[in-house]
Amino acid sequence: MNYNLLGKTKKQVYERMERKPDQMEDDLWSYIVDTSWMVQKTTLHIEFEDDRAVYLSVKVTYKWR
């Protein structure tokens, strides 16, 4: 997963991701980028400073039944 988002403005991130974030706060956006049949969810978190993406993190979560 390489979106090349660091240093991009919020507008550029929105255009590159081609949709609104699943969660949007002023300086933290989150996109669900993958889900699987094993109830796995991969979320990309993007932190902004001065309208630029400065930190990216990926979180994988599992839900056990």
DAKA-V448694 format. One record per residue. N is the residue number from 0. SS is DSSP state (A for helix, B for strand, O for the rest). OMEGA is omega in degrees with one decimal (none if undefined). NEAR is the number of other ideal C-beta (glycine too) atoms within 8 Angstrom. Layout:
N_SS_OMEGA_NEAR, N_SS_OMEGA_NEAR
This chain:
0_O_179.9_6, 1_O_-178.2_3, 2_O_179.2_7, 3_O_-173.3_6, 4_O_-177.7_11, 5_O_179.5_7, 6_O_-179.8_6, 7_O_175.4_10, 8_B_177.8_8, 9_A_179.3_9, 10_A_-180.0_6, 11_A_177.4_9, 12_A_179.3_13, 13_A_-179.8_9, 14_A_-178.3_7, 15_A_-179.5_10, 16_A_175.1_9, 17_O_175.7_4, 18_O_177.3_6, 19_O_175.2_5, 20_O_175.8_10, 21_O_173.4_7, 22_B_-176.8_7, 23_B_169.9_6, 24_O_-177.0_6, 25_O_-174.3_4, 26_O_177.0_6, 27_B_176.9_10, 28_B_177.8_12, 29_B_177.5_12, 30_B_169.5_11, 31_B_-174.1_9, 32_B_179.0_8, 33_B_169.6_7, 34_B_-179.2_7, 35_O_-179.0_6, 36_O_179.1_3, 37_O_-179.0_5, 38_O_175.1_10, 39_B_178.0_10, 40_B_177.6_10, 41_B_-176.5_12, 42_B_175.5_13, 43_B_177.8_12, 44_B_-179.3_11, 45_B_176.9_14, 46_B_-178.5_11, 47_B_170.2_13, 48_B_-179.3_6, 49_O_177.1_4, 50_O_178.8_5, 51_B_176.8_9, 52_B_-176.9_14, 53_B_-177.5_8, 54_B_177.4_6, 55_B_173.5_10, 56_B_179.7_7, 57_B_179.6_10, 58_B_176.3_7, 59_B_179.7_8, 60_B_178.3_7, 61_B_175.4_7, 62_O_-179.5_6, 63_O_-179.4_4, 64_O_none_3
